[in-house]
Amino acid sequence: MSRVVGTVDVCGVLQGEPGELYEMTSYGAGISREDYDEYFRGCEKAYAFGLGAHVMFDYCPSVERYGLKGAPQSFSYVKGEVK
């Protein structure tokens, strides 16, 4: 069962050549250079989200509560306030 464990504000989107983007984000990206290079292999452009404030929930409701069948990734976008 998929659960909502918290929320995070998306503050912006960064884009650039993969090597350039890695240099801008490597300090907090949470990915090794090797894994990053493998992920973007063959790509001319790379994108990254700028993240802001986050909240971790004590109670983690199911995604169905928000009209989702399941997250296609480890995150999903939900419009409005999550309660």
Secondary structure, 3 states (H helix, E strand, C coil): CCECCEEEEEEEEEEECHHHHHHHHCCCCCCCHHHHHHHCCCCCCEEEEEEEEEEECCCCCEHHHHCCCCCCCCCCCCCCCCC
